[in-house]
Structure formats: C-alpha cells, structure tokens
C-alpha cells in the first residue's frame, strides 16, 4: 500500500495536466524500451559467432605461439662452442 502523503501526481489539476502526465509517462516507457533494445543488439553483436570464434581461437593459439617463439629465441641464444672448446671435448 502506498503512502498517501507521497502522491506523485499532486500537480495534476485538470484534464490537460493529466494528458501531459500521460504523454510524459508514455515517452519514458518508449525511451526505456529503446534503451533495452539497444542493449539487446549490443549483446547480440558481442556474442555473435563472427566475433566469438576468432576471439576463442586467438585465446587458444596465443599460448602455442608464445611457446614456439620462446623455443626459437632459446635456440638462437645458445652460445655456439668456439674452436678452442671443440678441441677440449
């Protein structure tokens, strides 16, 4: 039950005021519906397979590429034995 002292519609004194309030509420509802539709479209675009598949593949491929890059870096960073070290062995 609402508190009668907190009436949001005290300013309505005529049918014209009532019509204005009705239109204001109607536009507020339409505005809220449009915002909800935009959020739905944004979510649909975010979760679309065209964007989701490359994202998942990049997440899976990234560790493999990093491992290969580290392997190549380690391979080329090894010190090559000099001719003196070859003779000692």
C-alpha positions as CSV (number, residue, x, y, z in Angstrom):
1,X,0.0,0.0,0.0
2,X,1.4,3.4,-0.9
3,X,1.7,6.3,1.5
4,X,-1.0,8.8,0.6
5,X,1.3,11.7,1.7
6,X,3.7,10.9,-1.1
7,X,1.4,11.3,-4.1
8,X,3.5,11.9,-7.2
9,X,0.5,13.3,-9.1
10,X,-0.5,16.2,-6.9
11,X,0.4,18.6,-9.6
12,X,-2.5,17.3,-11.8
13,X,-5.4,19.7,-11.5
14,X,-7.0,19.4,-14.9
15,X,-7.5,17.1,-17.8
16,X,-4.8,18.9,-19.7
17,X,-2.3,18.2,-16.8
18,X,-3.5,14.6,-16.9
19,X,-2.9,14.3,-20.6
20,X,0.6,15.9,-20.3
21,X,1.5,13.4,-17.5
22,X,0.2,10.5,-19.5
23,X,2.3,11.6,-22.5
24,X,5.3,12.1,-20.3
25,X,5.0,8.5,-18.9
26,X,4.4,7.1,-22.4
27,X,7.6,8.7,-23.7
28,X,9.5,7.5,-20.7
29,X,8.3,4.0,-21.4
30,X,9.2,4.2,-25.1
31,X,12.6,5.6,-24.2
32,X,13.3,2.7,-21.7
33,X,12.2,0.2,-24.3
34,X,14.6,1.7,-26.9
35,X,17.4,1.6,-24.5
36,X,16.7,-2.0,-23.7
37,X,16.5,-2.8,-27.4
38,X,19.9,-1.2,-28.0
39,X,21.5,-3.2,-25.1
40,X,20.0,-6.3,-26.7
41,X,21.5,-5.5,-30.0
42,X,24.9,-4.7,-28.4
43,X,24.8,-8.0,-26.6
44,X,23.9,-9.9,-29.8
45,X,26.8,-8.3,-31.6
46,X,29.2,-9.0,-28.8
47,X,28.2,-12.7,-28.7
48,X,27.9,-13.2,-32.5
49,X,29.8,-16.2,-33.8
50,X,31.6,-14.0,-36.3
51,X,33.3,-12.2,-33.4
52,X,33.3,-15.0,-30.8
53,X,35.1,-17.7,-32.9
54,X,38.2,-15.5,-33.7
55,X,38.4,-14.4,-30.1
56,X,38.4,-18.0,-28.9
57,X,40.9,-19.1,-31.5
58,X,43.2,-16.3,-30.6
59,X,43.0,-17.2,-26.9
60,X,43.9,-20.8,-27.7
61,X,46.6,-20.1,-30.3
62,X,48.3,-17.4,-28.2
63,X,50.0,-19.8,-25.7
64,X,51.2,-22.0,-28.6
65,X,52.7,-19.1,-30.5
66,X,54.4,-17.9,-27.3
67,X,55.9,-21.3,-26.7
68,X,57.2,-21.5,-30.2
69,X,58.6,-18.0,-30.0
70,X,60.4,-18.9,-26.7
71,X,61.8,-22.1,-28.2
72,X,63.2,-20.2,-31.2
73,X,64.6,-17.5,-29.0
74,X,66.3,-20.1,-26.8
75,X,67.6,-22.0,-29.8
76,X,69.3,-18.9,-31.3
77,X,70.5,-17.6,-28.0
78,X,72.6,-20.7,-27.2
79,X,76.3,-19.9,-27.2
80,X,78.0,-21.7,-30.1
81,X,81.1,-23.5,-29.0
82,X,84.3,-21.9,-30.1
83,X,87.1,-23.8,-31.8
84,X,89.0,-24.0,-28.5
85,X,86.0,-25.6,-26.7
86,X,85.7,-28.1,-29.6
87,X,89.3,-29.2,-29.3
88,X,88.9,-29.7,-25.5
89,X,86.0,-32.0,-25.9
